[in-house]
Amino acid sequence: MISFSADELSTQKMHQLLLGSVGPRPICFASTIDAQGNRNLAPFSFFNVFSAAPPILVFSPARSGRTGESKHTYQNVLEVPEVVINIVNYAMVEQMSLASSPYAKGVDEFIKAGFTPITSETVAPFRVKESPVQFECHVNQVIELGQQGGAGNLIICQVKKIHVNEAFMNEQGNIDQNKIDLVARMGGDWYCRANGEALFELVKPLTVCGIGVDALPDHIKNSHRLTGNELGKLGNLEAVPDAEFMYELKNKYEGQDAIEAAKTLLAANQAKEALALLW
């Protein structure tokens, strides 16, 4: 493993390591206006949601690593502390990328990228009609992290209104992850598409605790044939299967390689059966 001291890295190298490692990152497609009412539209991947009550989104238009200049978005929110954060899906990713071009101040990226501006209801900046979800936000706070190239500026936004295209919702009134087709940034020129086989479900243990990997017998947790994910599935079980269930599984798979059979069961999300066979 190679190690780096942060204070010895160039800004460019640090940028490459951070963005190549921390991802996929959601994209904040930020619509702002300046004091004269000129529109600006730009994407930022230093972005996420940080609170639901109050609803807070945070993004960071960092200073240019080449010139040290601040982004027009950052300048605009200091003049007019409002922003619309438009979510980006695959159907608009090429236009979004075009809007990230270093156009001169005053150039309208809505027009350049071919997006449709629509009037917001609680803030002055316009929404992007093509975006599946649009958050109208007031800017609560701006935190400058430095003056040098690459320094971020945290824009802390409180959501005032949410607009969702109903075509991307399911019968329960929630956003359907299979329909919305979100994209995210990776390192360099790479993006990630959250669609198809890239999506998987993993039930969160919100109200229950698994037995833990430490509760597994040594011959299971120290096996070189089981992966960390497979051990995690076993450790997420709420209880060890009873003796009768173990006896049934061992009889069913008698004569077979127990670990190979257990791996097949785990791949089919039958962790209880796998643990009973391995115990």
N, C-alpha and C positions, 0 to 999 in steps of 0.2 A: 504494500500500500504506500502511495506517495503522499507526503504531508506538505502543507504550505503554511507559511506564516502570513497572516493577512496583511500586516504592515509592510511586507516585502514584495507584495504583488502589485503589478501595474493595474490601473483601473480597467484596462481592456481585458487583462487576464482574469481579474476578479469577476468582471461582468460575464465572461464566458463560463467560468466555473459555477457561478451562482445560477445563471439561467439554464445551463445544461443539466443541473442537478435538481433544481426546484421546479417541478412541473408535473403534469400540465397545469398551466396557470390560466384561470378564466380571464376573459377580455372585457375591460371596461371601455365601451365606445362612447366617449364623453362629448356631449353637445353643450357648448357654452356660448355666451355672447360677451362682447366688450362694452364699455360705457357708451359707445356710439351705436350699439345695436348690431354690429357686424357678427355674423355667425361663424362658429368654428366647430369642427368635428374631427376628433382624433382618438385612436385606440391606445390603450395602455394595459399591459399585462401584469403590472404590479397592482393587484386588485383582489378584493375579496369582501365577503360579508362578515361583520364582527359582532353584531347584536341584533336580536329580534324585538326587544322591548327596552329602549326605543330601537326602531329599525335603522341600523347604521351600516353603511357601505364606506369603504376606504380605498382610495386609489392614489397612486403616486406618479405624477409626471416628473421624471428625473431630469436634471440638467444634462445637456449634451455632453457625452464623454469626449467629443472632439473639440468643441468650442467653449463649453462651459455655460452656454446660453440657456436660459429657462424656456420652457415650452409656452406657446400661446395660450394653451388651456390654463396653465398656472397663472399667467398674467391676467386672464379673463376673470377667473374666480376671485381674484383680489379686487377687481373692479365691480363685478356683479356676482355676489356669492350664491350662485344657483347653478345647477347642472342637471342635465338629463343623462342618466346612465342607460344606454341601450345595449341589450344583450345580443351577442353575435352568434348566428348559426351558420351552417355550411352554405346555405343558399345565398349568403351575402358576403362570404369571406374574401372573395377577390376584390369586391368594391371597398370593403373595409381596409384591405391592404393598400389600395390606391389612395385612400384618404390619409394614410400615414405618411405620405410623401412630404418632404420639407417645403411646402408651399410658403410663399411670403405672407406676412401678417396682412389680414384683410381679405385674403383669398377664401372664397366660400367652398369648403370641401363637400358640402351637400351637392353643389352643382358639379364640381370636378369629378366626384365619384358616382354621380347619377342617382343619389338618394332623394327621397321625397320628404321634405320638411312638413311636419304637421304641428299645429299650435298646441302648446301644453296648457294645462288647466290651473296649475298652482305656481308655476315658475315661468320666467321669460324665455329661456332657451327652448329651442324646438326639439321635438321628438323625431326619431327616424321611423317612418311608416313601415319600412321593410323589417324592422327588428321585431322578433317574437314577443319580447318583454321589454317594457320601458319604465324606468324609475325616475319620477320627478323628485328632485332632492334640493334641500337647502344646505348650504355649506356651513357647518357648525364651527369648524376650526381648520386652520392651515398650519402645519408644523414643518418648518424648514429644517432639513437634516444636514445642511452644509452649503457652502458657496462654490465648491470645486466641481469640475466636470464629473458627472456620475452621481452627484448627490441627489437624493430624493426629496420630494415635498409631499408630505402626507395631507391629502384632502379628505377630511372627515365629513361625510355627508349623511344627513338624516332624510330618510324617505318620507315623502309627503303623499304621493299617489303612485299607484302601480297600474300599468295598463298591460293586459295579457291578451294576445291573439287567441281566441277561443279554439282555433283549429289545432292548437298544441295542448289542449287540455283533455283529460280523461273524464269518464262518467262521474267520478267522485268530485270533480271540480278542481283537481290538482293538475300541475303541469306534468304531462306524460313524457318521461325521459326517452322513450322510443320514438316519439314524434318530433320533439324539439330540435334534435340533431345539432347539439352544441359543438363548438370548436374551442380549442384552447392553444396557448402558445407553449412551445418547447424551446430548446436552445437553438441558436443560429437562425436559419430560415425555416425551421421545422414547426409544424402544427400538429395537433391531435384532434381526431374527430370522434366524438362520443356517440357511436352509432353501431348497430349490428352486434357482432361478436365482441366488440370492445366493451360493451356493457355487461355487467354481471351484478347480481344481488348478493348482499351479505347482511344477514339479519343482525342488527345492533343489539348487544346485551344491555338494554336500558334499565330493566328492573330485576334482572337475575344475574347471578355470577356463575361462571363455569368452574369446574373442579380445578382447572389449571394444569399446565404441563408438568408442574412439580408433583402433582398427585399421581402421575402415571408411573407404573412400575419401571424399574431401571432398564429392563430389556426392551421396553417400548421407547422411552424418551432418549435412550442412548443409541438407538438403532441408526446405522448409517444409510439405511435404505428408505427411511421415512424423511420427507422434507419438513421444513419449518411450517409450511402451510398445513401439511397433513397433521402434524403434532398440534397445531393451533385448533384445527377442527375437533380433534379428540379432547383437547383441554377446554373447549367451549361447551361440552356437555355438562348439564346441570348435576348429573349424578352418575355413578358407576352402575352399569347394568347389573341386575340381580343374577344370582348363581344359576337359576333355571334357564334364563335367557342365554347366558354364556354357554351352558351345556348344549342347548339346542343349536347354537351357531357353530360350535366346534364339531358337533356331529354332522351338520349339514355340509361343512367344508372339509371333512376328514379326508386325508390323503392329498390335499392341495397345499401349495405354499401359502401359509397363513398371511405373510406380509403382502404378497402379490394380490391375494384375494381381498385383503383389507384395503389396499390402495385402490382397487376397483370399486369397492363399496364407498370409500371416501370421495372418489370422483363422482359418484352418483348421489352424494350428500346423505349417505347412510352411515353417519358417524357412530351411532349407537351400536349398529351391527358390527362395524369395524372394530370398535373397542372391545366388544364382547368376544370377538374372534381372537384378538391379540392378547387379551388379559391373561 
